[in-house]
């Protein structure tokens, strides 16, 4: 994460509008605390439309966009 942030021109915005270029693990995890994954009866996963996906954070962590909705066996 910190290596990826070295190439960024914009800081990561944490809760409380705190701007940081070298986040540690705890603030990064705090950005994910509001994520909610809904498990459907068929076993698929969906995200509510009301909660934005932290796409930039996923990109900085080198995680795929479908990280939250991909089922464990895929």
Beta strands, then each sheet from edge to edge (+ up, - down):
strand 1: 12-14
strand 2: 18-20
strand 3: 37-39
strand 4: 45-47
sheet 1: 1+ 2-
sheet 2: 3+ 4-
end
